[in-house]
Amino acid sequence: MQILYHLTVPSSPLAACDAVVQEVEALRTLSEGGGQVLHLYPTRTLGTRFPRRWWGLQHSLYLRRAERRIDLHHIFNPDPFPFDILRFLRRPIVYTAVAGIRGTNQKDVHSVAQRVHTLVVPTESECALLHDRGISNVVAIRPGIDAARFSRIPPPPTGFKTLTLLMGSAPWTVDQFESKGVEALLEAAQRRSDIQLIFLWRGLHLVEMERRIAQRGLGGRVTVINRYVDVVEVLAQAHAVVVLATNTTLVKAYPHSLLEALGAGRPVLVSRAIPMAEYVQQTGCGQTVKAVNAESVLEALAQLEANYEAHRAAALQAGQRDFSRLEFIEAYKRLYASAT
C-alpha cells in the first residue's frame, strides 16, 4: 500500500519535535517504502495571506501525477476544514482532525465528511456527536506513545522546595506567546518564587522568548531547551507538565507532551478548552485550568499540590493503560485496509 501524508503546517527547524510529525512517522511504517509527506501550507514559514481554502492547490500538478502510484491520501489538520484540494483528489482520503471538532463550523464538518472516506476525531464523545448529526463515516482514534519507555522514570521527590513545570507545546508565532499560555506561565513564576519552568522549544522566536524571560527577571528559574533532547531526561526533572490554549485548534486534542507525562507518572495541567481536559477530570490525573492567565494557572497549581500523590498515581495508571502506540498503529492499519 502506498500512502501520501499531507500536513497543513510548514516544516519547522525542529520538525521532529512536533507531535503530528511523530504520529506520521509512526504511521509511515504501514506504507510501502515509508510513504511520502507533502506540506499543503503554501509557504516555508508561518504567516501567509494565501486563503486557507486554497492551501494545497499549488501542488495540483504533482498530486495528479502522484495519484497514479498511490493508494490513499491521509490528511492531518487541526479541524475539519473543506480545502478545495479535497475536490480534486481521486484516491480515497483519510482525514484526521487532530484538535477535534469543538468550535468548528457544522457546515464545514459535513462538507469534509462528504468528500473523504473517513473522518478521524480524537474522542468517542465527538464521534458520537457526529453520528447523532447523521455523519456515519467517522471514527475515534486516540494517539499513542511508547508508554513503557516512560514508566522507568523515577517519581519526583516529595516535600519539594521548588515546583518544576514542563511545557512542551511551543508557539509557532509570536501571537501564540499569549494564546498558548507562555506569558501566563512566566507571570505565574514571577508571582511565586518557588516555581521553575522548563520550555521545550522548536527553533522559532527564541530571541523573543529570551527577551521576555529577561524582562521579568526570571533567568535563573526558566530553562529553554532549543534542541533535540531525550524527553525522558527532561521529564525526570519535572513535577508536572502543562499545556495551555485559548482555543481548540492551537494544539492537538491529546497533546503528546501530556501523554508522555502520564506515562512517566507526572500529573498534568491542561486548559479546559482542550478536549483532553474532560479525560483529566474523569481520571484524576491532573487539574484543568479554566482560563489562560496567571491567576488560573496558580489556582490549578494549588489544587494539584494539595492532592499531588493521588494525582501522580492516577497519572501513571492512565498513561500506562490508555495510550498504546501499538493500538494506535493497528487502528489506522484497519482503517487503511477498509479504505482501499
C-alpha positions as CSV (number, residue, x, y, z in Angstrom):
1,M,0.0,0.0,0.0
2,Q,1.3,3.4,-1.0
3,I,0.2,6.3,1.2
4,L,0.7,10.1,0.8
5,Y,0.6,12.0,4.0
6,H,-0.4,15.7,4.0
7,L,0.5,18.2,6.7
8,T,-1.0,21.7,6.9
9,V,1.9,23.4,8.7
10,P,5.3,24.2,7.2
11,S,8.3,22.2,8.3
12,S,9.9,23.9,11.3
13,P,13.7,23.8,12.2
14,L,12.9,21.1,14.8
15,A,10.0,19.4,13.0
16,A,10.7,16.0,14.6
17,C,9.7,17.6,17.9
18,D,6.1,18.1,16.6
19,A,3.6,15.6,17.8
20,V,1.8,15.3,14.5
21,V,5.1,14.7,12.7
22,Q,5.8,12.0,15.2
23,E,2.5,10.4,14.5
24,V,3.0,10.5,10.8
25,E,6.5,8.9,11.2
26,A,4.9,6.1,13.2
27,L,2.2,5.5,10.6
28,R,4.7,5.6,7.7
29,T,5.7,2.1,8.7
30,L,2.4,1.0,7.2
31,S,3.2,2.3,3.7
32,E,5.5,0.6,1.3
33,G,8.8,2.4,1.2
34,G,7.8,4.6,4.2
35,G,5.2,6.7,2.3
36,Q,5.7,10.3,1.4
37,V,4.9,13.6,3.2
38,L,3.6,16.7,1.4
39,H,3.2,20.1,3.1
40,L,0.0,21.8,2.0
41,Y,0.9,25.0,3.6
42,P,1.7,27.5,0.8
43,T,5.0,29.0,2.2
44,R,8.0,27.7,4.1
45,T,7.3,29.8,7.2
46,L,4.2,30.6,9.0
47,G,2.4,33.8,8.0
48,T,0.6,33.9,4.7
49,R,-2.2,35.8,3.1
50,F,-2.9,32.9,0.8
51,P,-6.5,31.9,1.5
52,R,-6.7,28.8,3.7
53,R,-9.3,27.2,1.4
54,W,-6.7,27.2,-1.4
55,W,-3.8,25.6,0.5
56,G,-2.5,22.6,-1.4
57,L,-3.6,23.8,-4.8
58,Q,0.0,24.8,-5.6
59,H,0.7,21.0,-5.7
60,S,-2.1,20.2,-8.1
61,L,0.2,19.0,-10.9
62,Y,2.3,16.9,-8.5
63,L,-0.8,15.4,-7.0
64,R,-2.2,14.5,-10.4
65,R,0.9,12.5,-11.1
66,A,1.2,11.1,-7.6
67,E,-2.2,9.6,-7.8
68,R,-1.0,7.2,-10.5
69,R,1.1,5.4,-7.9
70,I,-0.5,5.9,-4.5
71,D,-3.5,4.1,-3.0
72,L,-4.5,6.5,-0.3
73,H,-4.3,10.1,1.0
74,H,-4.0,10.8,4.7
75,I,-4.5,14.5,5.7
76,F,-3.7,15.8,9.2
77,N,-5.2,19.2,10.1
78,P,-6.3,20.7,13.4
79,D,-10.0,20.8,12.4
80,P,-12.3,19.6,9.7
81,F,-11.9,22.2,7.0
82,P,-13.1,21.9,3.4
83,F,-9.9,22.7,1.5
84,D,-10.6,23.0,-2.2
85,I,-7.9,20.4,-2.9
86,L,-10.3,17.7,-1.5
87,R,-12.4,18.0,-4.6
88,F,-9.6,17.2,-6.9
89,L,-8.2,14.1,-5.2
90,R,-9.4,10.8,-6.7
91,R,-7.8,8.3,-4.4
92,P,-9.6,7.6,-1.0
93,I,-8.9,10.2,1.7
94,V,-8.5,9.6,5.4
95,Y,-8.8,13.0,7.2
96,T,-7.6,13.3,10.8
97,A,-8.8,16.3,12.8
98,V,-6.1,16.3,15.4
99,A,-7.6,19.0,17.6
100,G,-11.2,17.7,17.3
101,I,-14.4,19.4,16.3
102,R,-15.1,21.8,19.1
103,G,-15.9,25.3,17.8
104,T,-15.9,24.0,14.2
105,N,-18.5,25.2,11.8
106,Q,-21.0,22.4,11.4
107,K,-21.3,23.0,7.7
108,D,-17.6,22.6,7.3
109,V,-17.7,19.2,9.1
110,H,-20.4,17.9,6.8
111,S,-18.6,19.2,3.8
112,V,-15.4,17.4,4.7
113,A,-17.2,14.2,5.6
114,Q,-18.9,14.1,2.2
115,R,-15.5,14.3,0.4
116,V,-13.5,11.8,2.4
117,H,-13.6,8.1,3.1
118,T,-13.2,8.5,6.8
119,L,-13.0,11.4,9.2
120,V,-11.0,10.6,12.3
121,V,-11.6,12.5,15.6
122,P,-9.7,12.1,18.9
123,T,-12.6,11.4,21.3
124,E,-15.5,9.0,21.5
125,S,-17.8,11.8,22.6
126,E,-17.1,13.7,19.4
127,C,-17.6,10.6,17.3
128,A,-21.0,10.0,19.0
129,L,-22.0,13.6,18.4
130,L,-21.2,13.4,14.7
131,H,-23.2,10.1,14.4
132,D,-26.1,11.9,16.0
133,R,-25.8,14.6,13.3
134,G,-26.0,12.0,10.6
135,I,-22.3,11.6,9.8
136,S,-21.6,7.9,9.7
137,N,-18.1,7.8,8.2
138,V,-16.3,8.9,11.4
139,V,-14.2,7.0,13.9
140,A,-12.4,8.0,17.1
141,I,-8.7,7.1,17.4
142,R,-6.6,8.2,20.3
143,P,-3.0,9.0,19.8
144,G,-0.4,6.5,21.2
145,I,3.0,6.6,22.8
146,D,5.7,4.1,23.8
147,A,4.4,4.1,27.4
148,A,6.9,1.5,28.6
149,R,9.7,3.9,27.7
150,F,8.4,6.5,30.2
151,S,7.5,4.1,33.0
152,R,11.1,3.8,34.0
153,I,11.4,7.4,35.0
154,P,11.6,7.6,38.9
155,P,9.0,9.6,40.7
156,P,9.9,13.2,41.6
157,P,10.9,13.8,45.3
158,T,8.2,14.6,47.7
159,G,8.3,17.6,50.0
160,F,9.9,19.6,47.2
161,K,11.1,23.2,47.9
162,T,10.6,24.1,44.3
163,L,7.9,23.0,41.8
164,T,9.2,22.4,38.3
165,L,6.7,22.7,35.4
166,L,7.4,21.5,31.9
167,M,5.8,22.9,28.8
168,G,6.3,21.1,25.5
169,S,3.8,22.8,23.2
170,A,6.0,25.7,22.0
171,P,4.4,28.6,20.0
172,W,4.6,28.7,16.2
173,T,4.0,32.5,16.1
174,V,4.6,35.5,18.4
175,D,0.9,35.8,18.9
176,Q,0.9,32.3,20.5
177,F,3.0,33.5,23.4
178,E,-0.3,34.7,24.7
179,S,-2.7,32.1,23.3
180,K,-0.6,29.2,24.3
181,G,0.0,30.5,27.8
182,V,3.7,31.2,27.7
183,E,3.1,34.7,29.1
184,A,0.7,33.2,31.7
185,L,3.3,30.8,32.9
186,L,6.0,33.4,33.1
187,E,3.8,35.7,35.1
188,A,2.9,32.8,37.4
189,A,6.6,32.2,38.0
190,Q,7.1,35.8,38.7
191,R,4.4,35.7,41.4
192,R,5.6,32.5,43.0
193,S,9.4,32.3,43.6
194,D,9.3,28.5,44.2
195,I,8.2,27.8,40.6
196,Q,10.7,26.7,38.0
197,L,9.8,26.4,34.3
198,I,11.2,24.3,31.5
199,F,10.2,25.0,27.9
200,L,10.8,22.6,25.1
201,W,11.3,25.0,22.1
202,R,11.0,24.3,18.3
203,G,13.6,26.7,16.9
204,L,11.2,29.6,16.4
205,H,11.2,33.0,18.1
206,L,13.9,32.1,20.6
207,V,15.2,35.7,20.8
208,E,11.7,36.9,21.7
209,M,11.4,34.3,24.4
210,E,14.8,35.2,25.9
211,R,13.7,38.9,25.9
212,R,10.5,38.1,27.8
213,I,12.4,36.0,30.4
214,A,14.9,38.7,31.0
215,Q,12.2,41.4,31.2
216,R,10.6,39.5,34.1
217,G,13.9,38.8,35.8
218,L,13.4,35.0,35.5
219,G,16.7,34.0,34.0
220,G,17.7,31.8,37.0
221,R,14.3,29.9,37.1
222,V,13.4,29.4,33.4
223,T,15.2,27.0,31.1
224,V,14.5,27.0,27.3
225,I,15.7,23.8,25.6
226,N,16.0,24.7,21.9
227,R,17.5,21.5,20.5
228,Y,16.7,17.8,20.1
229,V,16.6,16.3,23.6
230,D,15.6,13.0,25.1
231,V,12.3,13.9,26.7
232,V,12.8,11.1,29.3
233,E,15.7,13.1,30.7
234,V,13.6,16.3,30.9
235,L,10.6,14.6,32.4
236,A,12.8,13.3,35.2
237,Q,13.3,16.9,36.3
238,A,9.6,17.9,36.2
239,H,6.8,17.5,38.8
240,A,4.1,18.3,36.3
241,V,3.5,19.1,32.6
242,V,1.4,21.9,31.3
243,V,-0.4,22.7,28.0
244,L,-2.5,25.8,27.7
245,A,-4.5,27.1,24.8
246,T,-7.3,29.7,24.3
247,N,-9.0,27.6,21.7
248,T,-9.1,24.1,20.5
249,T,-7.3,24.5,17.1
250,L,-4.0,25.6,18.7
251,V,-2.9,22.2,19.9
252,K,-3.8,18.5,19.5
253,A,-6.8,17.2,21.4
254,Y,-4.4,14.9,23.2
255,P,-1.0,16.7,23.2
256,H,1.9,14.2,23.1
257,S,3.7,16.1,25.9
258,L,0.8,15.3,28.2
259,L,0.6,11.7,27.2
260,E,4.3,11.3,27.9
261,A,3.9,13.0,31.2
262,L,1.2,10.5,32.2
263,G,3.4,7.6,31.1
264,A,6.1,8.9,33.5
265,G,3.6,9.4,36.3
266,R,3.6,13.2,36.1
267,P,0.3,14.9,36.7
268,V,-0.8,17.4,34.0
269,L,-2.3,20.9,33.9
270,V,-4.5,21.4,30.8
271,S,-6.8,24.2,29.6
272,R,-10.5,23.4,29.7
273,A,-10.6,24.5,26.0
274,I,-8.6,21.4,25.1
275,P,-10.6,18.1,24.7
276,M,-8.2,16.2,26.9
277,A,-9.5,18.2,29.8
278,E,-12.5,16.0,30.0
279,Y,-10.3,12.9,30.3
280,V,-8.2,14.6,33.0
281,Q,-11.3,15.4,35.1
282,Q,-12.6,11.8,34.7
283,T,-9.4,10.1,35.7
284,G,-8.0,12.5,38.2
285,C,-4.6,12.5,36.5
286,G,-4.2,16.3,36.9
287,Q,-6.0,19.6,37.0
288,T,-7.8,21.7,34.4
289,V,-7.1,25.4,34.0
290,K,-10.2,27.4,33.5
291,A,-8.5,30.3,31.6
292,V,-5.2,31.2,30.1
293,N,-3.9,33.6,32.6
294,A,-1.6,33.6,35.7
295,E,-4.5,33.6,38.2
296,S,-6.0,30.4,36.7
297,V,-2.6,28.7,36.5
298,L,-1.8,29.4,40.1
299,E,-5.3,28.3,41.2
300,A,-5.0,25.0,39.4
301,L,-1.4,24.5,40.7
302,A,-2.6,25.0,44.3
303,Q,-5.2,22.3,43.7
304,L,-2.7,20.0,42.2
305,E,-0.2,20.4,45.1
306,A,-2.9,19.7,47.6
307,N,-3.5,16.2,46.2
308,Y,-0.2,15.6,44.4
309,E,0.4,12.0,45.3
310,A,-3.2,10.9,44.3
311,H,-2.8,12.8,41.0
312,R,0.6,11.2,40.4
313,A,-0.7,7.7,41.0
314,A,-3.7,8.3,38.7
315,A,-1.4,9.8,36.0
316,L,0.9,6.7,36.0
317,Q,-2.1,4.3,35.8
318,A,-3.8,6.3,33.0
319,G,-0.6,6.8,31.0
320,Q,0.3,3.1,31.0
321,R,-3.2,1.9,30.2
322,D,-4.9,4.2,27.7
323,F,-2.4,5.4,25.1
324,S,-0.7,2.5,23.5
325,R,1.4,3.2,20.4
326,L,0.7,-0.3,19.1
327,E,-3.1,0.1,19.4
328,F,-2.8,3.5,17.6
329,I,-1.0,2.0,14.7
330,E,-3.2,-1.1,14.5
331,A,-6.3,1.1,14.5
332,Y,-5.0,3.0,11.4
333,K,-3.9,-0.2,9.8
334,R,-7.5,-1.4,9.9
335,L,-8.8,1.9,8.7
336,Y,-6.4,2.0,5.7
337,A,-7.4,-1.6,4.8
338,S,-11.1,-0.6,4.8
339,A,-10.4,2.5,2.6
340,T,-8.5,0.6,-0.1
